[in-house]
């Protein structure tokens, strides 16, 4: 399996399993939470989990999309994924998506997963971004979230038809924030892992990427970068 396939595998489920999964979900709420790798998608997922617990309590089931058949869905199933999945996204009651400057995301991914820092990797991220936005109920910009996490919690809650006070938003952010898990927590399925943070600084790619790669990304994706508030250089 190549490094790129570790990021972008499609389909997430074997095709013959889709009808069975959709049958199991009949009459149940489905929420898909995820996004661009290294963009705060695990934080987004955990915020969704905290909000859905308020609504469903013990009737909430949660899992990574690849393990969708390992849980018995309650009244609601919350799935985490990095892959836009047209079948599941069309079926979902809510699709929550996070993104980041792909150059920062790519550098962070290289540090933690040894993902190649190439124009092909960037293309994969942008292609996935465009797929996600076709069905997204809410889009979280990583840099905006970092600037004011409780405000982003309130925006996510609004997209999920939940009302939260400022104090509740603070508490949800605190519950969703990264804490280095113990090994037993990882075995139990925590979606944070011990090396989850890489300390990648905003714009650090300028000091790391070859000039040729920086220029290639600007040429090919300058419009996307400008539209999403990222400087080309």
ZAMARGU-4260 file (C-alpha; in steps of 0.2 Angstrom, whole numbers, plus 5000, padded with zeros to 4 digits):
<rodrens>
0) 5000/5000/5000 | 5007/5017/4995 | 5008/5032/5007 | 4995/5040/4996 | 4983/5026/4997
5) 4984/5027/5016 | 4976/5044/5014 | 4965/5042/5000 | 4957/5025/4998 | 4941/5023/4988
10) 4929/5015/4991 | 4929/5015/5010 | 4918/4999/5010 | 4917/4985/4998 | 4903/4989/4986
15) 4892/4974/4991 | 4892/4980/5009 | 4884/4997/5005 | 4866/4990/5003 | 4868/4980/5019
20) 4875/4995/5029 | 4861/5006/5022 | 4848/4993/5027 | 4855/4993/5045 | 4854/5012/5046
25) 4835/5012/5041 | 4826/5024/5052 | 4842/5029/5061 | 4852/5045/5061 | 4869/5045/5052
30) 4882/5059/5055 | 4898/5058/5045 | 4912/5069/5052 | 4930/5070/5045 | 4940/5079/5032
35) 4957/5083/5025 | 4970/5074/5035 | 4979/5084/5048 | 4965/5097/5048 | 4958/5095/5065
40) 4945/5082/5059 | 4947/5072/5075 | 4943/5087/5085 | 4928/5090/5074 | 4923/5072/5076
45) 4924/5073/5095 | 4914/5089/5096 | 4900/5080/5085 | 4901/5066/5098 | 4899/5077/5113
50) 4884/5086/5104 | 4876/5070/5099 | 4877/5062/5116 | 4866/5076/5122 | 4853/5070/5110
55) 4855/5052/5110 | 4864/5047/5126 | 4868/5028/5126 | 4859/5026/5109 | 4874/5034/5100
60) 4886/5023/5091 | 4903/5029/5085 | 4917/5022/5075 | 4929/5024/5061 | 4921/5021/5044
65) 4932/5005/5040 | 4924/4997/5056 | 4906/5002/5052 | 4901/4984/5053 | 4909/4981/5069
70) 4896/4991/5079 | 4877/4989/5081 | 4870/5006/5077 | 4859/5014/5090 | 4847/5028/5086
75) 4862/5037/5078 | 4878/5032/5071 | 4893/5044/5070 | 4906/5039/5057 | 4924/5047/5056
80) 4933/5046/5040 | 4946/5056/5029 | 4938/5050/5013 | 4923/5058/5004 | 4911/5044/5001
85) 4896/5049/4989 | 4885/5035/4994 | 4887/5038/5013 | 4887/5057/5012 | 4871/5057/5002
90) 4863/5046/5015 | 4869/5056/5030 | 4858/5067/5040 | 4874/5078/5043 | 4891/5079/5035
95) 4904/5089/5044 | 4920/5093/5035 | 4937/5101/5040 | 4950/5108/5029 | 4967/5117/5031
100) 4980/5125/5020 | 4985/5109/5011 | 5003/5114/5011 | 5003/5114/5030 | 4993/5098/5030
105) 5005/5090/5019 | 5020/5094/5029 | 5012/5088/5045 | 5007/5072/5036 | 5025/5070/5030
110) 5031/5071/5048 | 5019/5059/5056 | 5015/5047/5041 | 5030/5049/5030 | 5017/5055/5016
115) 5027/5062/5001 | 5027/5081/4999 | 5023/5081/4981 | 5011/5090/4969 | 5002/5073/4967
120) 4998/5073/4986 | 4992/5091/4985 | 4981/5086/4970 | 4973/5072/4981 | 4969/5083/4995
125) 4961/5096/4984 | 4951/5083/4974 | 4945/5076/4991 | 4941/5094/4997 | 4930/5096/4982
130) 4921/5080/4984 | 4917/5084/5003 | 4910/5101/4999 | 4896/5093/4988 | 4887/5086/5003
135) 4894/5096/5018 | 4882/5103/5031 | 4896/5112/5039 | 4914/5116/5034 | 4927/5120/5047
140) 4942/5130/5042 | 4957/5124/5053 | 4964/5141/5056 | 4948/5149/5060 | 4945/5135/5073
145) 4962/5137/5081 | 4958/5156/5083 | 4942/5153/5093 | 4938/5135/5096 | 4922/5138/5107
150) 4915/5149/5093 | 4918/5135/5080 | 4909/5123/5093 | 4894/5135/5092 | 4894/5135/5073
155) 4895/5116/5072 | 4880/5115/5085 | 4870/5127/5074 | 4873/5116/5059 | 4867/5101/5069
160) 4851/5110/5076 | 4858/5111/5094 | 4858/5126/5105 | 4873/5128/5116 | 4878/5142/5129
165) 4895/5150/5129 | 4899/5140/5144 | 4893/5124/5136 | 4904/5128/5121 | 4919/5130/5132
170) 4916/5113/5140 | 4913/5104/5124 | 4929/5111/5117 | 4938/5106/5133 | 4931/5088/5131
175) 4936/5088/5112 | 4954/5094/5115 | 4969/5083/5112 | 4976/5073/5127 | 4989/5060/5124
180) 4980/5044/5127 | 4986/5029/5137 | 4990/5013/5127 | 4975/5005/5134 | 4964/5019/5127
185) 4971/5017/5110 | 4967/4998/5111 | 4949/5003/5116 | 4948/5014/5100 | 4952/5031/5105
190) 4954/5042/5089 | 4968/5052/5096 | 4984/5043/5096 | 5000/5047/5106 | 5009/5056/5092
195) 4994/5065/5085 | 5002/5082/5086 | 5017/5087/5075 | 5020/5105/5080 | 5019/5111/5062
200) 5018/5130/5061 | 5007/5139/5050 | 5016/5143/5034 | 5031/5132/5039 | 5031/5125/5022
205) 5039/5140/5015 | 5055/5135/5024 | 5054/5116/5019 | 5046/5114/5002 | 5057/5116/4987
210) 5054/5132/4977 | 5049/5121/4962 | 5035/5113/4973 | 5029/5129/4980 | 5028/5137/4962
215) 5019/5121/4955 | 5006/5122/4969 | 5003/5141/4966 | 5001/5138/4947 | 4989/5124/4949
220) 4979/5129/4964 | 4981/5147/4966 | 4962/5150/4963 | 4958/5137/4977 | 4971/5145/4989
225) 4964/5163/4986 | 4946/5157/4988 | 4950/5150/5005 | 4961/5164/5012 | 4978/5156/5010
230) 4992/5166/5002 | 5000/5159/4987 | 5018/5162/4993
</rodrens>
